């Protein structure tokens, strides 16, 4: 069993296309990862279900059926590939071991599900720094994660210069 034990922490960073999430990833790589302990970063991205994009597109898209669902799914997959490419570049520049995880669903639920499922030691999320009104209307992914994940959650705010 000694060979199957993991060494070091598993640090999951939730990423999307935003500068804030990539900043959080860079911060985690620079400040949390101890390479001597063989710690690893798990970069996680939540894909929106194609059906939810169809609902947003309205009745015209709904009447187009499966073709529109296929296009929405391919578009989401391309976004995920682009996000992972950026994230891998950040990790590779610092010689940090990286694993990827894709979940489908609403972002906050998908992040918590992945963190709990993978039994990560810490979750890192970026924050967009929206004001109180916008947070009240659309909610805050980072706030949801701090309340519902079983592991510690570190919220990283990109400084405004």
Backbone bond lengths (Angstrom), bond angles and torsions (degrees), N, CA, C in turn:
res aa  C-N    CA-C-N  psi(-1)  N-CA   C-N-CA  omega(-1)  CA-C   N-CA-C  phi
1 X - - - 1.445 - - 1.527 111.49 -
2 X 1.307 117.15 -20.02 1.467 120.22 -177.85 1.516 111.96 -59.10
3 X 1.325 118.40 -33.66 1.454 121.02 -179.71 1.508 113.73 -73.47
4 X 1.342 118.05 -20.58 1.457 120.23 -176.87 1.525 113.00 -94.29
5 X 1.340 117.68 -6.22 1.452 120.15 -179.94 1.528 109.15 -72.95
6 X 1.313 115.40 138.26 1.450 118.14 177.69 1.512 109.55 -86.04
7 X 1.303 115.04 149.83 1.450 121.21 -179.55 1.517 107.22 -113.33
8 X 1.303 117.34 136.61 1.454 120.95 177.39 1.514 112.63 81.92
9 X 1.309 114.34 170.80 1.463 121.23 -178.25 1.520 111.47 -80.64
10 X 1.312 114.60 154.90 1.464 121.62 170.56 1.528 105.73 -105.44
11 X 1.316 114.99 116.27 1.460 122.09 -175.89 1.517 108.00 -111.29
12 X 1.328 116.55 116.06 1.462 119.84 179.73 1.524 109.18 -100.16
13 X 1.324 115.35 131.92 1.458 121.52 176.75 1.528 107.44 -119.68
14 X 1.325 115.70 121.83 1.464 120.97 177.47 1.527 107.89 -81.60
15 X 1.335 116.10 126.48 1.461 120.19 -177.50 1.515 111.34 -125.87
16 X 1.316 114.16 150.54 1.463 122.33 171.49 1.526 106.32 -142.12
17 X 1.300 117.90 -162.02 1.471 120.05 -177.17 1.520 113.91 -80.34
18 X 1.303 117.47 -1.71 1.464 119.91 -174.15 1.527 112.56 -78.10
19 X 1.323 114.95 151.95 1.460 121.30 174.46 1.520 109.83 -62.08
20 X 1.337 116.54 -34.52 1.462 121.16 -177.42 1.525 111.87 -63.39
21 X 1.333 117.18 -40.44 1.467 118.60 -179.21 1.532 110.85 -72.34
22 X 1.319 117.45 -36.51 1.465 119.78 177.90 1.536 110.64 -69.54
23 X 1.319 116.26 -34.23 1.465 119.91 174.66 1.531 109.86 -63.36
24 X 1.341 116.80 -43.00 1.465 121.56 179.11 1.529 110.39 -61.81
25 X 1.329 116.72 -40.46 1.462 120.41 177.38 1.524 110.82 -63.33
26 X 1.320 116.94 -48.10 1.463 120.47 179.10 1.526 110.36 -59.99
27 X 1.325 116.66 -41.23 1.464 121.16 178.85 1.527 110.24 -61.60
28 X 1.323 117.13 -43.96 1.468 121.23 179.70 1.526 110.89 -62.83
29 X 1.328 116.53 -44.20 1.468 120.75 179.21 1.534 110.18 -61.73
30 X 1.324 116.36 -42.66 1.470 120.73 -177.16 1.533 113.46 -75.09
31 X 1.326 117.72 -31.22 1.461 120.43 -169.44 1.523 116.70 -116.62
32 X 1.312 118.05 -17.09 1.462 119.59 -176.09 1.518 114.51 -111.67
33 X 1.314 116.68 -34.12 1.462 120.22 -171.93 1.527 110.66 -79.08
34 X 1.337 114.46 125.35 1.456 121.67 174.12 1.524 106.00 -106.72
35 X 1.326 117.18 102.80 1.468 121.46 -175.29 1.526 112.32 -63.13
36 X 1.316 117.42 -29.27 1.464 120.47 179.33 1.526 111.66 -66.56
37 X 1.305 116.87 -25.01 1.469 121.76 -179.16 1.531 111.82 -93.37
38 X 1.322 117.17 6.33 1.466 122.66 179.87 1.528 112.04 56.75
39 X 1.318 114.94 40.46 1.463 119.19 177.25 1.515 108.45 -75.41
40 X 1.295 115.31 153.16 1.448 118.61 -179.10 1.522 110.67 -130.67
41 X 1.299 112.91 154.29 1.460 121.51 176.00 1.524 107.30 -103.20
42 X 1.297 115.36 132.70 1.460 120.89 170.44 1.519 105.50 -108.36
43 X 1.322 115.83 115.53 1.461 118.71 176.47 1.519 107.23 -93.53
44 X 1.315 114.82 127.36 1.455 121.28 -173.97 1.522 109.23 -121.16
45 X 1.319 114.88 136.60 1.470 120.31 177.44 1.515 108.62 -130.26
46 X 1.320 116.07 136.85 1.462 121.65 177.68 1.524 109.24 -99.99
47 X 1.317 115.88 123.00 1.466 121.32 175.77 1.519 109.06 -95.09
48 X 1.314 115.22 134.56 1.458 119.56 175.04 1.519 108.62 -73.11
49 X 1.327 117.56 136.87 1.462 118.79 177.52 1.526 110.22 -61.58
50 X 1.317 117.02 141.09 1.461 121.48 -179.50 1.525 110.69 -57.28
51 X 1.311 117.93 -34.03 1.467 121.77 -178.86 1.525 110.43 -61.95
52 X 1.340 117.55 -37.35 1.465 119.06 -179.74 1.522 110.70 -68.95
53 X 1.336 117.16 -34.42 1.467 119.93 176.50 1.525 109.93 -67.35
54 X 1.316 116.27 -36.08 1.454 120.98 178.65 1.523 110.04 -64.50
55 X 1.321 116.80 -40.88 1.459 121.05 179.27 1.522 110.23 -62.41
56 X 1.327 116.82 -38.75 1.458 120.60 178.83 1.520 111.64 -68.79
57 X 1.321 117.19 -30.53 1.458 121.05 -177.43 1.524 112.33 -73.80
58 X 1.315 117.76 -20.94 1.448 120.42 174.38 1.509 114.66 94.79
59 X 1.315 115.06 -171.28 1.456 123.86 -172.59 1.537 113.03 -62.98
60 X 1.321 117.78 -40.17 1.473 120.36 -178.27 1.521 110.44 -60.83
61 X 1.325 116.81 -43.45 1.457 120.35 179.21 1.522 110.84 -68.61
62 X 1.339 116.43 -36.41 1.465 120.33 -179.62 1.522 110.82 -63.04
63 X 1.312 117.04 -35.75 1.461 119.51 -179.49 1.532 111.77 -72.87
64 X 1.316 117.83 -19.54 1.461 121.06 178.24 1.529 111.34 -76.62
65 X 1.328 117.17 -20.12 1.458 121.91 170.94 1.506 116.43 72.97
66 X 1.346 114.99 -139.06 1.464 122.47 -171.46 1.522 113.50 -61.83
67 X 1.322 117.35 -31.36 1.464 120.31 179.79 1.530 110.22 -58.04
68 X 1.323 116.07 -44.60 1.463 120.26 -179.65 1.530 110.03 -67.54
69 X 1.334 117.17 -38.41 1.467 120.42 177.46 1.528 110.86 -61.26
70 X 1.336 116.55 -41.85 1.466 120.77 178.73 1.525 111.10 -62.07
71 X 1.317 116.54 -44.31 1.468 121.09 179.85 1.527 110.28 -63.96
72 X 1.330 116.87 -44.41 1.467 120.96 179.45 1.522 110.46 -62.22
73 X 1.327 117.02 -40.92 1.458 121.16 179.00 1.517 112.14 -64.86
74 X 1.336 116.82 -42.81 1.465 120.62 178.55 1.531 110.80 -65.41
75 X 1.314 116.06 -39.03 1.462 120.67 179.00 1.523 110.56 -63.16
76 X 1.317 116.56 -43.25 1.466 121.13 179.10 1.532 110.28 -64.65
77 X 1.328 116.69 -39.09 1.458 121.05 179.08 1.524 111.28 -64.90
78 X 1.316 117.29 -39.92 1.468 121.01 177.47 1.530 110.95 -64.52
79 X 1.322 115.98 -39.17 1.466 120.23 177.31 1.522 109.86 -61.59
80 X 1.327 116.73 -45.15 1.463 121.29 179.43 1.519 110.72 -60.73
81 X 1.325 117.28 -44.57 1.472 120.68 178.94 1.527 111.09 -60.92
82 X 1.329 116.39 -41.83 1.467 121.54 -179.83 1.543 110.10 -64.73
83 X 1.324 116.70 -44.02 1.467 121.58 -179.89 1.530 110.14 -63.37
84 X 1.343 116.68 -46.06 1.462 120.19 179.91 1.524 111.86 -64.92
85 X 1.314 117.85 -35.25 1.459 120.97 178.49 1.531 110.30 -62.61
86 X 1.332 116.50 -46.71 1.470 120.73 177.77 1.524 110.80 -61.66
87 X 1.328 116.18 -43.69 1.461 120.81 -177.72 1.528 111.57 -67.30
88 X 1.321 116.61 -42.19 1.480 119.54 178.34 1.525 110.73 -61.87
89 X 1.327 116.95 -40.13 1.468 120.29 178.78 1.530 110.77 -58.24
90 X 1.319 117.14 -43.24 1.468 121.30 179.30 1.524 109.92 -61.03
91 X 1.327 116.89 -45.41 1.469 121.07 -177.76 1.527 111.71 -69.88
92 X 1.328 117.08 -41.99 1.460 120.91 -177.93 1.524 111.78 -64.97
93 X 1.333 117.52 -35.19 1.468 120.36 178.79 1.525 111.67 -61.91
94 X 1.332 115.91 -25.11 1.473 120.39 179.73 1.520 111.96 -106.38
95 X 1.339 117.06 11.28 1.467 122.30 -179.37 1.526 112.55 53.67
96 X 1.316 115.98 45.59 1.456 121.81 179.80 1.521 108.93 -105.08
97 X 1.314 115.67 132.35 1.460 121.81 177.40 1.526 109.18 -65.67
98 X 1.337 115.45 135.72 1.466 119.12 -175.67 1.521 110.61 -133.77
99 X 1.311 114.37 144.86 1.464 123.38 175.32 1.517 105.62 -129.44
100 X 1.322 117.81 152.01 1.459 120.17 179.45 1.520 110.36 -117.21
101 X 1.324 114.65 151.47 1.464 121.12 177.59 1.524 107.56 -143.94
102 X 1.337 115.39 127.09 1.465 121.22 176.00 1.516 107.69 -112.71
103 X 1.313 115.41 133.06 1.458 121.39 174.67 1.525 107.02 -125.13
104 X 1.311 116.01 149.37 1.457 120.40 177.18 1.518 108.60 -109.81
105 X 1.309 115.10 131.47 1.457 120.29 178.61 1.514 110.87 144.80
106 X 1.333 115.08 -178.63 1.456 119.33 177.11 1.520 108.59 -61.41
107 X 1.307 115.52 138.41 1.454 122.34 -169.61 1.522 114.12 -49.82
108 X 1.328 117.63 -54.99 1.459 119.63 -174.19 1.524 112.24 -62.72
109 X 1.331 117.33 -38.27 1.465 120.71 179.81 1.531 110.51 -70.20
110 X 1.325 115.93 -41.22 1.468 121.07 -179.01 1.528 111.23 -64.81
111 X 1.331 116.84 -40.61 1.462 120.36 179.74 1.527 110.36 -63.17
112 X 1.311 116.65 -49.12 1.476 120.00 -178.79 1.519 111.19 -64.51
113 X 1.328 117.06 -40.33 1.462 120.13 178.73 1.532 110.26 -61.01
114 X 1.324 117.08 -44.70 1.466 120.80 179.92 1.526 111.13 -64.98
115 X 1.324 117.40 -45.47 1.467 120.82 -179.07 1.527 110.74 -60.76
116 X 1.323 116.12 -43.01 1.461 120.23 -179.35 1.529 111.52 -71.30
117 X 1.328 116.54 -41.35 1.467 121.70 -179.81 1.530 111.58 -63.85
118 X 1.326 116.55 -41.76 1.469 121.64 -177.09 1.530 112.99 -84.94
119 X 1.332 115.73 -5.91 1.474 121.23 -179.97 1.538 110.92 52.08
120 X 1.331 115.10 50.88 1.462 119.29 -179.75 1.524 109.78 -72.60
121 X 1.312 114.91 156.34 1.462 120.53 -179.82 1.521 112.30 -82.43
122 X 1.322 115.91 -29.22 1.466 120.49 178.47 1.523 108.72 -154.95
123 X 1.320 115.04 143.37 1.461 122.18 175.58 1.519 107.88 -110.94
124 X 1.321 115.95 132.90 1.460 121.56 176.85 1.522 108.03 -115.98
125 X 1.325 115.74 128.77 1.462 121.07 176.80 1.520 108.62 -132.23
126 X 1.308 115.01 147.05 1.458 120.22 173.91 1.516 108.49 -88.24
127 X 1.309 115.37 163.18 1.456 119.44 176.04 1.513 108.96 -126.43
128 X 1.323 114.91 142.40 1.465 120.65 -179.90 1.524 111.47 -82.43
129 X 1.323 116.81 -13.23 1.458 120.12 177.91 1.515 113.50 69.51
130 X 1.336 116.65 32.41 1.469 119.51 177.60 1.523 109.83 -66.24
131 X 1.301 115.29 154.56 1.457 120.57 178.54 1.525 112.16 -72.69
132 X 1.323 115.12 173.38 1.467 121.74 -176.20 1.525 112.10 -60.61
133 X 1.328 118.10 -38.54 1.461 120.36 -178.36 1.524 111.39 -64.85
134 X 1.326 117.49 -47.82 1.461 120.01 -179.81 1.525 110.94 -65.31
135 X 1.338 117.33 -39.78 1.471 120.22 176.86 1.517 110.58 -60.43
136 X 1.332 116.72 -39.70 1.470 120.69 -179.40 1.522 111.16 -66.33
137 X 1.338 117.05 -34.66 1.463 121.00 -177.26 1.524 111.48 -80.93
138 X 1.323 117.91 -51.72 1.467 120.78 -174.92 1.523 113.61 -101.54
139 X 1.317 117.60 -9.03 1.457 119.98 -179.29 1.508 111.55 82.56
140 X 1.302 115.23 169.22 1.458 121.11 -179.40 1.516 108.37 -124.59
141 X 1.325 116.19 122.42 1.453 121.44 178.94 1.529 109.48 -61.85
142 X 1.328 116.86 -46.14 1.469 119.19 -178.28 1.525 111.19 -63.35
143 X 1.313 117.46 -39.22 1.464 120.92 178.51 1.530 110.54 -63.77
144 X 1.313 116.65 -43.84 1.468 120.85 178.54 1.534 110.06 -60.51
145 X 1.315 116.33 -44.87 1.467 120.10 -178.48 1.516 111.89 -63.22
146 X 1.332 117.79 -41.03 1.465 119.63 179.82 1.518 111.02 -63.74
147 X 1.308 117.17 -26.78 1.469 120.59 -178.57 1.529 113.53 -88.90
148 X 1.332 118.30 -25.32 1.467 120.04 -169.95 1.526 116.63 -118.35
149 X 1.316 118.90 -12.49 1.466 119.54 178.21 1.526 109.80 -81.23
150 X 1.324 115.45 147.80 1.462 120.69 -179.33 1.526 111.70 -80.74
151 X 1.327 117.26 -19.03 1.460 121.30 -178.59 1.533 109.84 -99.23
152 X 1.341 116.86 166.60 1.462 118.93 172.74 1.533 110.44 -61.36
153 X 1.324 116.06 145.46 1.462 122.25 -179.87 1.524 108.26 -122.28
154 X 1.316 115.41 127.10 1.451 121.96 178.18 1.527 107.93 -108.99
155 X 1.329 116.05 119.69 1.463 121.79 179.96 1.518 108.12 -100.37
156 X 1.332 116.09 121.45 1.471 121.60 -177.42 1.520 109.22 -107.60
157 X 1.305 114.75 126.71 1.465 121.61 178.66 1.529 108.67 -105.88
158 X 1.319 115.28 126.24 1.467 120.20 177.86 1.521 108.18 -71.70
159 X 1.335 117.36 126.61 1.463 118.96 179.76 1.531 111.27 -67.42
160 X 1.304 115.44 144.49 1.466 120.83 176.84 1.521 106.61 -100.52
161 X 1.333 115.33 121.98 1.465 119.50 -177.27 1.496 110.02 -100.36
